């Protein structure tokens, strides 16, 4: 089935409260997608973010960001007042998220709602806590302890609580009971509101493409609560961390710093933690894009404490064994394998064996030598084509950054005379390709430049901030997107 969709972070939706979320604007965006012939909405990871604001470095792989909770809904339920919300400074720039202002104000409002909610008489809350106990208690406790210690990462905590000794766990659980309940309440609100939005999307024929990083953050409830899953020493300090080796883009490689999995332990336990993680993802998303898929074949292990990724070494990942177990446990679920970058024969073999579609990015296609796998004439059906991803510039920004020969080749390949026609032509090329699925970033449909770029990899500050302005999803744009979807046979509906 040929289909198309839009890549659009939830945080980038318009909102009167500083950051996109699960408010009316999200429902309006789903309606816009449905009216425009789109059947997929791809988002970024929804987890709570910390330093750097990256959704790929979350405090929990299971929890959701409290920033996305709709304050309008809480006003409607009488848990907050209009005045309480509108008097708070979320920042005045409707085109950017001010994470610092959101961080300093959002939790105070949610705390008021928590104190007014009669949770003892809410059976839905009780059910939610019970059904999610396996991860929720650790997450809520982690965040409450972290707050009480000035935001310090767990590696800096006193040894008794860092190593989760029973007496310390009992003491903190008693002392911070109210704060722990507050964090559980945030997750209840997040889940209730997100599942309602997802249900609305599905009823409109729009499926949600979620995104999960292969690794979890070191500063996370996952690592603190489950040290046995990771390559840590007796004091729970990492032995090695994740990253990428040096390449043409980075002379010293990329040092991500995430803890690496102890894959032999995962295999011994039947990949139980991974099955729980993926089951959770398939509950909250319809399709799951797994980031850095090549890490399942082989991963780059960097000695802990190194300042660059240069002195790492390749280690063998779990390969197909994980997906064999997953398919037996969860069935044949819809997955997209993020297989970008340099692909070894082992990675190609793994992607092929799983049957999952890989990714093609048109911005990577136009090397003047004409040899790229990303050129559309090299595609097969089982892939997902993008003009760019969240890590790329917008097409109109990219055009101004590529070399003269590459630009000339792109124009020749796409049969375009004027540079300003390239964005529209790239969209049409993606939609017209043989790829079963085509996903276009919203910024490219809007024709925006580098000011709308979501992320520049290996940089800190200024990322994840772009917001779409109110009123730009016009009927005229919707009609154009619908026409393209129909023209290229991509208006497939939910089966």
N, C-alpha and C positions, 0 to 999 in steps of 0.2 A: 504493500500500500504506500503510495507516494503521499507525503505530507510535508507541511511547513509550519514553522513557529517562530517565536521571537525570544531573544535573550534579553532579559530585563531584571536587574536585581530588585528585590523588594524594597531595599533601602532607597532606591532611586525614584520610587513613585512620588508624585506630589503629595503634600500633606501640610496642614496648617501648624503642625507640631514638630517641625524641624527635620524629620526623617520619615521616609515611606514606611508604611506598616499595613495592618489588616483593616484599614478603615474603608469608607465608601469609595475612595479613589482606587483601591485595589479591586473592588467589585466592578467599578466602571472600566478598569483596564481589561479585566476578563471579558466583559461585554464587548469592548472594542475589538479584542482579538477574535472573538466568535463572529462578530459582524464582518470582520476582515478576512474570513476564510481560513484563519489559523487554528490549528488543532493542538499546538504545543506551546507552553510557556516555560522556558528554561530560566531558573533562578540560580543564585549562588548559595553556598551553605548558610543555613539559618541560625547557627549556633551563637551563643553569647561571646562577644569579642573582648579582647584585652588590649594591651599595649600595641600600638600600630594599627588597631581597628580592622585587622584582616580577618575576614570570615574563614580563612584557612588556618587560623591559629586561635582555636576556641577553647574556652574553659571546660567544655564537655562536648563529646561527640553525640550525646543523646539529647541534651537540653536545647532550648530555643532562646533566641535573644529577646529579653524583655523590652528592648527598644521598639519592637514591632507590635507590641500590644496596643490596640486601638483605644486611645483616651476617649474618643467620641462614644465608643460603646460603653465605657465605664460611666461617662456622664449620663448616657441613656438609662443605665441601670441604677442611677442615683447614688453611685459610690464615689463620684467626684462631682464638683460643680463646674459650670462653664467658666466662672470667674477664676477658680483655682487653676484651671488649665491655661486659660488665655493670658493670665497675668505673669506667667513664667517666661523667661528669656531663653528661647530655643535657638536664637540666632535669626538675623533678618535676611540672610542671603537665601533666596528660594532656589538657587541653582547649586548650592553646596550644603552638605551635612556638616554641622559643627559638633563633632563627637564630644569635645570637651564640655560644651554646654549641655548636650543631651545627658552625658554622664552625671553632671552636677545637679541636674533637675529631675530627671525621669524617675529615679528611685524614690524621691520624696513624695511624688504624686502617687506612685504605686503603693507606697507604705500607707498613705491615707486610705486608699481603697481597701487595702488588706485589713486595716483596723476597723473599718466599717462593715466589712463582709462578715456575715454570721456563718462561718464555715462549719460550725458544729451541726448546723441544720441544713447543710448542703450535701445531699447524698452523692451528687456528681463528683464533688471534690474528694469525698471519702473513697469513692470507687477509683478515681484517677490516681490517688496516692497509693492505693493498694495494688493496682495493676502495673504501676511503674516503680515499685519499691526497689527493684534490683539496681537501678541507677540513680533514682531520684534522691534517696536518702543521702548517698555519698556526695552527690552534687550539691544539694542544699547545705549539707554540713561543711563541705569544702569552702563554699562561698561565704558562709557565716564566719568560719574561722579566719578566712583570708581577710574579711572586713575588720574583724576584731584585732588583727595584727597589722593593720595599716596597709593592706594590699600585698603583703610579701608573698612571694611564691612559696610553696610548701617545702622546698629544699632548704629554706631559711628558717623554718619553724623549729621549735624545741624538739629534741630527739624523741621524746615520748609520743608526741602527736604526729610528728613527721613519720614515725614508724608505726603509727596506729596502735599503740599499746592499749590494751583494754581499759585500764584505769583512766588514761588520758581521754580516750574516746567517750567514756561514760561521763567524765567531768565536763567536757566541752558540750556534749549533747544536752546536759542539764542546764549549764550556764547560758547557752545560746539557743534555748528551745524556741523562743519567740522569733529570732532571726532565721532559724532553720525553717520554721513554718512559713515565714515571709517568702523565702526562696522557693519553697514548694508551691505556694500560692501563685507566684509569677509563672511557673511552668504550667500550672492548671489553666491560667488565663491564656497563655500562649497557645496551648494545645487546643483549647475550646475554640478560640478565634481562628486559628490556622485551619483546623479541620472543617470548620464552617465555610471558610473561603475556598478550600480545595473541593468541597462538596458542590459549591456553586459553580466552580470551573468545570468539574466533571459533568454536571447537568447541562452545561452549555456546550459540551463536546470538546472541551479543552483539557488536555492532560498535563500534569505538572512534571517537568524534568528537574529532579533535584540533583545536587552536586555534593559528593563527599570526598574530602581529602583522604589519601591512602593512610597518612599518619595522623596521630593526635598530638596536641601540644604537650610539651613537658610540663608547663604550668597549667595543669588541668586536673580535674577530679578523676579522670580516667587513669592517669599515671599514678597519682597518689593512692588511689583505692585498689589498683591492680598492678603493683610493681612486678609481680611474677610474669606478666605478659611481655615485659620489655628487657632489653639488654642493660640491666643495672647491676651494680656491685652490692655487697652486703649492707652498705649504708644507703642504698637506693640512689646512688649517684650514677649517671650514665657511663657506660664503658665506651660506647661509640654513638654518634648521632647521624642524622640523615642530611643529605644534600646531593649535589650533582658535581661531577668532575669538571675540570677546566675544558672549555670548548671555544669555538670562534666568537661566541658572544661574551664570554667571561674568562679572562686569563687565569684567575684563581678559583674558578668554579663557583658554585652557590652553596653556602653554609646555612642550611635551614635550622638546624639545631633540635629537630624533633627526636624523641627517643625511638630507637629501632626495635622492631618486634623480635622476640625470642621465638623464632618460627618453629623450632623443634618442640617447644612447650605447647604452642597452639595446635600442632599436629597431634601430639599426645592426647589433648583434650577434645579431639574431634572438631577443632576450630570453633569451640562453643562460643567464645566471646565474639568472634567475627559473625557467626550465624545470628547472635542476638543483635549485633549492630546492624547487619543488613536487613533483618526482619523488621527492625524499627524503621529503617529507611523506606522499605517497601510499604509500610503502613502510612507514612506521611507524604510519600511521593508516588507517582505512577511509574516513572522511569528513573533510574539512578545512573548518573554519570560518575564514574570512579576516576578521580584525578591521579595522575602519575602511574598509569597502569603497568608501565614497564617495571616498576618496583616489585611486582609479584614474580617476575622472571629472575631479575638480579637487581640488587640495590647497592648504592655507594655508601660505604661505612667509613665515617671520618672519626679519628680518635678524639675523644672528649677533651675539650680544652684547646684544640687547635683553633687558630684565628682565621684560617681559610680552609677551603675544601680540597686543597692540592694533594694532601698526603693520605687520602682515603684509599679504599680498595673495594673491588667488586666482590660481593658475596651472593650466594645462591638464595633466591626466594622460594616460596612454596610451590610455584608453578601451578599446574592445573589442579593439583590435589584439593586446594581450597574451593575451587569452583565446582569440582565434582561433588564435594560434600554439600556445598550450598544448594546445588540443583536437586540433590536428593532430599534435603531438609525443607527447602522453600519452593521447589518447583522451578520451572524454566522462566525466570523473571526477566523483565526488560532492563537491560544494562547498556550503557554506552561506555566504551573503553577509550579513555584519553591516552592515545598512543602517539602523541606529537613528539617531535625531536628526532634524534638519531636512533633508528630502530635496528637492533641486532636480529639475526635470524631467529634467535630464541624468543624474542618478543613477538615477532611476526607469527611464529608457530603457535605461541600461546593464544594470541588474539584470534587466530583462525580456528584453533581447537575449541575455544569457548563459544564461537559463533557470534560473538558480540560485534556490533558495528564499531569501527574505529572512526577517527575524526580527520577531516580534510579542511584546511584553512586556506582560502584563496590568497590572502596576503602573503603566504609563504610560497606561492606558486611561481612568481615571475622573476626567477633568476634568468639573466640574459642568455645563458647557455641552453635554456629550454629543456633541461633534464629533470625537472622537479616531479616527484610523485603527486604533488598537490595540483598539478594541471588537470582540468576536468576530463581531458581525453584519456587519462590514466585510471579513472575511477571504475569501481564495480558498483553494483546496486547496494551492497550491504555496507554503507558508510553514512556518516552525517557530515554535511558540508556547511561551512560557515564562511561569511566574508571575513570575520575576525572573531576573536574571543574576548573575554574580560581582561586578558593580559595584553591584547593588541591595542594599538591606537585605533581610532575610528578610521574608516576608509578615507574620508576627506583629510584627516590628519596624516595618515600613512603616505598618501600621494606625494606630500611635500617632503617626506623624509627619505625616500628611496633614491637610488642612484639614477643618473640620466639614462644609462643603457637599459636598466631594468624597467624604467618607466616607458621607454620607447618600445620594449618588447611587450609589455602589458597592453599598450595601445594597439600594437599590431595584432596581437593574439585576440584581443577583444573587438577589433575592428572599430576603434574609436579615434576620432580626430582631435577632439577637444578634451583637455584634462578634466574639466568640470563635469563631463559626462561619465567619468569612470565609475563613480559610486553607483549610479543607477544601473550601469551595464554589469557591474560585478554582482549586484543583487539578482539581476535577470540570469546571469550565467550560473549562479548557485541554484536558483530555482529551476532552470532549464536542464541541469545536469542529470545524469542517470542515478545519482544518489537517492536512495529511498526517502531520506530525511534532509531537509534544508532548514537551518536556523539562522536568522539574521538579527544582529544586535539592533535594538530599538534606535540607537543613535544613527545607524546607517539609513534606516527608513526615514529618519528626520533630517538627514543630510548634514549632521553636525560635524564640527572639526575637533581638534585636539583638546579643546576646553571640556569636552564631554568624555574624555578617556576615563575609564574606571580605575585601571591599575597599571603602573609601570613596574615590572618585576625588579627585584633587588634594589628598590629605593624605599625610603621610609619618609612618610609625611606626604600629604596631598592625595593619597590614594583612597579609593572606596567612597569618595565624597560626592560624586556627580549626582544631581537630581534633575529629573525631567520637569519642565515648567508646566503649570496648569494650562489646559486648553489647546495643547499642541496635537493631541490625538483627534484630529478633525474628521468630519464625515468625508471630506475630500480625500484625505490620506487613507481612510478605511476603504473607500471605494477603489482606490488605486491598488492597495494591497490585495483586495478581493479579486480584482481583475487579473493581477499577476498569478495569484494562487490558482484561479480557474484556467488561465492561459496555459500554465505548465502542469496542470493535472494534479494539484496538491491540496485539494479541499477534502481529503479523506476524513471520515467521521469515526467516533469511538465504535469499536466492534463489540 
